[in-house]
């Protein structure tokens, strides 16, 4: 049986059981919820706590950066429409300062353009209101699994766990991208996508295959979300994102990582 959680809120399933998938290693996964709607904030805090998460909640972004600097969280759930600084601005500011925590955006509007803007700002996922908390939980767990996959080194790896291309070094164990000894901040989604491309250098990968490699078979994602993350990766690594040398488009096939930054492999 479901209970509505407000016009722009959530619909709660009363019968719920802990999933057993909320641990990362020995520690409980820690979730930070930022939403100005008190009822929804309390509802999500209670629901996610019942599922075995350690949950903190804020009513706005005024103390967000301070809290992130003081405590470690595995996923940030961030509302878009808030008084003062909105969620899109907060997301953009966090990414600009190098914060890589996975972010799920909550939006009261179902306009696909709003979701695309959220992805462009650096969000990893989005969920329109009203929603069932089970769906939010599923998206949180998908992000946590992605983090685990990035740390588990599935598949064959180079001997030192590093993939080099051009002036860049992708350190798989540390989940870092470096150029000339300096770190280039990437979100978990951007890192997963770059890792998928780097494991198949010179081989064009279609959007569906990239979704599968970087997000898992059970993740619902659109072609457009891959395009947005490719755009963000190009901004991070290309000298001229409009004329990319390393992450190139192969028309009709997908995207390819060109390790030497040379000419496109295929027409």
C-alpha positions in Angstrom: 0.0 0.0 0.0 1.3 3.4 -0.9 0.9 6.7 1.0 1.3 10.0 -0.9 4.0 12.3 0.5 2.7 15.6 -0.8 2.0 17.2 -4.1 5.7 17.5 -5.1 7.0 14.8 -2.8 7.2 11.1 -2.7 4.8 8.1 -2.5 5.9 5.8 0.3 5.5 2.0 0.2 4.6 1.0 3.7 5.8 -2.6 3.6 9.5 -2.4 3.2 12.5 -4.6 4.1 16.2 -3.7 4.3 17.9 -4.8 1.1 21.3 -5.8 2.6 22.9 -3.8 -0.2 23.6 -0.6 1.8 27.1 -1.4 3.0 30.4 -0.4 1.4 33.0 -2.7 3.0 32.3 -2.8 6.7 30.7 0.7 6.9 27.1 1.7 6.3 26.6 3.7 3.1 26.1 7.4 4.1 23.5 9.4 2.4 23.1 13.2 2.6 19.6 14.6 1.6 19.3 18.3 0.9 15.6 19.5 0.4 13.8 22.5 1.7 10.5 20.6 2.0 10.3 19.5 5.6 7.8 16.6 5.2 9.7 15.1 2.3 13.0 15.5 4.0 11.8 13.7 7.1 10.1 11.0 5.1 13.3 10.2 3.1 15.4 10.3 6.2 13.1 7.8 7.9 12.7 5.6 4.8 16.4 5.4 3.9 17.3 4.8 7.6 14.9 1.9 7.6 16.7 0.4 4.7 20.0 0.4 6.6 21.6 3.7 5.4 23.2 6.3 7.7 21.3 9.4 6.7 21.9 13.1 7.3 19.5 15.9 6.1 19.8 19.6 5.4 17.0 22.1 4.6 19.2 24.0 2.1 22.7 24.5 0.8 24.0 27.1 3.2 25.9 24.5 5.3 26.4 21.9 2.6 30.0 22.6 1.7 31.0 22.8 5.3 29.4 19.4 6.1 31.0 17.8 3.0 34.4 19.1 4.1 33.9 17.6 7.6 32.2 14.2 6.9 32.3 11.6 4.2 29.1 10.7 2.3 28.6 8.1 -0.4 25.7 9.8 -2.3 24.2 13.3 -2.2 20.4 13.6 -2.9 19.9 17.2 -3.9 16.6 19.1 -4.6 16.7 21.4 -7.6 14.0 24.0 -6.5 15.0 25.5 -3.2 14.9 29.1 -1.9 18.2 30.9 -2.0 20.8 29.0 -4.0 19.1 26.3 -6.0 20.3 22.7 -6.5 21.7 23.3 -10.0 23.9 26.1 -8.8 25.0 24.1 -5.8 25.8 21.1 -8.0 27.8 23.3 -10.4 29.7 24.9 -7.5 30.6 21.5 -5.9 31.9 20.2 -9.2 33.9 23.4 -9.8 35.8 22.9 -6.5 36.6 19.3 -7.3 33.9 17.5 -5.3 33.3 14.1 -6.8 30.5 12.7 -4.6 27.7 11.0 -6.7 24.7 13.3 -6.9 21.0 12.4 -7.5 19.0 15.5 -8.4 15.3 15.7 -7.4 13.2 17.9 -9.6 9.5 18.9 -9.4 9.5 19.4 -13.2 9.5 16.6 -15.7 11.0 18.7 -18.5 13.8 16.7 -20.2 15.7 20.0 -20.6 15.9 20.4 -16.9 17.3 16.9 -16.5 19.9 17.6 -19.3 20.9 20.8 -17.5 21.4 18.9 -14.3 23.6 16.4 -16.0 25.6 19.2 -17.6 26.1 20.7 -14.2 27.6 17.4 -13.0 24.8 15.4 -11.6 25.0 11.6 -11.9 21.3 10.9 -12.0 17.9 12.6 -11.6 14.5 11.8 -10.4 11.3 13.8 -11.1 8.8 14.4 -8.2 6.5 12.8 -7.2 8.4 9.5 -6.9 8.3 6.3 -4.9 11.2 6.2 -2.4 12.0 2.7 -3.7 13.0 4.2 -7.0 15.3 6.7 -5.2 16.7 3.8 -3.2 17.3 1.8 -6.4 19.2 4.8 -8.0 21.2 5.3 -4.9 22.2 1.6 -4.9 23.1 1.8 -8.6 25.5 4.6 -7.8 27.0 2.7 -4.9 27.4 -0.4 -7.1 29.1 1.8 -9.7 31.6 3.0 -7.0 32.2 -0.6 -6.0 32.8 -1.7 -9.6 35.3 1.1 -10.1 37.2 -0.1 -7.0 36.9 -3.8 -7.8 39.0 -3.7 -11.0 36.7 -6.1 -12.9 38.3 -7.5 -16.0 42.0 -7.5 -17.0 44.0 -4.5 -15.9 47.5 -3.2 -16.8 50.1 -4.5 -14.4 50.2 -1.3 -12.4 46.5 -0.6 -12.6 47.1 2.5 -14.8 46.1 3.3 -18.3 48.1 6.0 -20.1 46.9 8.0 -23.1 48.5 11.2 -24.4 49.7 13.2 -21.5 47.1 11.6 -19.2 47.3 8.7 -16.7 44.1 7.0 -15.5 44.8 5.5 -12.1 42.1 2.8 -11.7 42.9 1.9 -8.1 42.8 5.5 -6.9 40.0 6.5 -9.3 42.0 9.5 -10.4 42.9 11.1 -13.7 46.2 12.9 -13.8 48.0 15.1 -16.2 51.6 16.2 -15.6 51.3 15.1 -12.0 48.2 17.2 -11.3 44.7 15.7 -10.6 41.8 16.4 -13.0 38.6 16.1 -10.9 36.0 13.8 -12.4 32.6 12.7 -11.0 32.1 8.9 -10.5 30.0 8.8 -13.7 32.6 10.6 -15.7 35.4 8.4 -14.4 33.3 5.2 -15.2 32.7 6.4 -18.7 36.3 7.3 -19.3 37.4 4.0 -17.9 35.1 2.1 -20.2 36.5 4.0 -23.2 40.1 3.6 -22.0 39.7 -0.2 -21.7 38.8 -0.3 -25.4 41.3 2.1 -27.0 40.7 2.7 -30.7 37.5 0.8 -30.6 34.2 2.7 -31.2 31.6 2.0 -28.5 27.9 2.7 -29.0 25.8 4.5 -26.4 24.0 1.3 -25.3 27.4 -0.4 -24.8 28.8 2.5 -22.9 25.7 2.6 -20.6 26.2 -1.1 -19.9 30.0 -0.8 -19.2 29.8 2.3 -17.1 26.5 2.0 -15.3 25.5 -1.6 -15.4 22.7 -3.5 -17.1 20.1 -2.6 -14.5 20.5 1.2 -14.9 18.0 3.2 -16.8 19.8 5.9 -18.8 19.2 7.7 -22.0 21.5 8.2 -25.0 21.4 11.9 -24.2 22.9 11.3 -20.8 25.9 9.6 -22.4 26.3 12.5 -24.8 26.2 15.0 -21.9 28.9 13.1 -20.0 31.1 12.9 -23.1 30.8 16.6 -23.4 31.9 17.1 -19.8 34.8 14.8 -20.3 35.9 16.7 -23.3 35.8 19.9 -21.4 38.0 18.3 -18.7 40.7 16.8 -21.0 40.6 18.4 -24.4 42.5 21.6 -25.3 39.6 22.4 -27.7 36.4 20.5 -26.8 34.9 21.5 -30.1 37.7 19.7 -31.9 38.4 16.8 -29.7 41.6 14.7 -30.2 41.2 12.0 -27.6 37.5 11.3 -27.3 36.2 11.4 -30.8 32.8 10.7 -32.4 32.6 8.0 -35.0 29.4 8.8 -36.8 27.0 5.9 -36.8 29.1 3.9 -34.3 29.6 5.9 -31.2 32.6 7.2 -29.3 36.2 6.1 -29.4 39.3 6.9 -27.2 42.2 7.7 -29.5 45.2 7.2 -27.2 47.7 9.3 -29.2 45.3 12.1 -29.9 45.7 11.4 -33.6 43.3 11.4 -36.5 39.9 9.7 -36.2 40.3 5.9 -36.9 37.2 5.6 -39.0 35.1 7.8 -41.3 
